[in-house]
Amino acid sequence: MMKNILRNARLENQLRTIDVAIALDIDQSLISKYENGSRKPTKEQLLKLSEILQLNYEDLLITWLKERIYDEIGQDEYALKAMMIAEEEIRYYASFKRPKLSEDLENILLKIDELKKELDRYRNNDSFRITQALELEYTFESNKIEGNTLTLQETDFIINEGLTISGKSMREHLEVLNHNEAIDYIKDLVQNEISISERQVLSIHNLILRGIYPEDAGKYRKVQVMIKGSKHMPPQPFLVAKEMEELYLWYFENKKRLHPVILAAEMHERLVCIHPFIDGNGRTSRLLMNLILLQNGYVIANIKGELSSRMKYYNALESCHAEKNKENFLLFIAQTELDCLERYISILKPSN
């Protein structure tokens, strides 16, 4: 039962009811009511509780929904029949919630899934060296998008040889090392099957800004920001935490009904739109996107940092925010993933 789950998790984490109440920003008496079953948390509070108590949000949500249904219909003799009819209707109407994609985008997704099947046949040919080289390229390109001037070879020297490049700033060196560690972190999340939540996103950002802006690393911004070259104005700082909470809820509600590539692209775009951090939003959003792709068995979508690719990327994002048109951005990300899959397969596939 929900009340037992919450109480046991709190005790296991050695937290007092006051500790949980402060983290949720609610009265302590409400925590006691949640734990004795006289009140139920809201859906938004449920997400926070899963973070605070280190519980799986999906399992918690299912228990919460089950108890709400039971509380409503109880043991009425027609309850099971009503639930069967409701299930049919839920499935029927859920089919209409799936966003309609353009024919071009649908075709790319079909190609991606065919390539993923092909990739699965050659995964045994993968090696640490191949993975290392491709991740090195990802760090180089992602930093280049943000203005880092280190070359691919210099990036390699810093990561794999521990060298310092003369004439390059300490910040540029840290950007390389931090991004490389952030890749290792998202791979660990994939390996351990850890679901995405606020804790993971803040941890990614903490790695990205560590040693660069230590006071802001892993923290939502407290000031208003503007996006250089964009007409889009991110939300005021007092709205950031709420909008990020809504983003995590959106993710959990859509993770099983959207194609993983679309889900990944949407999370990238939505995080950039909120622009929750003082710096490092681009790198964090791309790492979050690639975390979702890796979790679903796809490969890292490595957006190139060269000017033409960078401008297509920025223009597609601007179209999302200024014109509320996501088509170009979704196409751009899908095509990037398609290109990366094709390249990965060409590396792994035995030559005739």
Secondary structure, DSSP 4 states (H G I P E B T S, - for coil): -HHHHHHHHHHHTT--HHHHHHHHTS-HHHHHHHHHTSS---HHHHHHHHHHTT--HHHHHHHHHHHHHHHHHTT-TTHHHHHHHHHHHHHHHHHHHSPPPPHHHHHHHHHHHHHHHHHHHHGGG--HHHHHHHHHHHHHHHHHHTT----HHHHHIIIII----TT--HHHHHHHHHHHHHHHHHHHHHHTTPPP-HHHHHHHHHHHHTTTSTTTTTS--SS----TT-S--PPPHHHHHHHHHHHHHHHHHHTTTS-HHHHHHHHHHHHHHH--SSS-HHHHHHHHHHHHHHHTT--------SHHHHHHHHHHHHHHHHH---HHHHHHHHHHHHHHHHHHHHHHSPP-
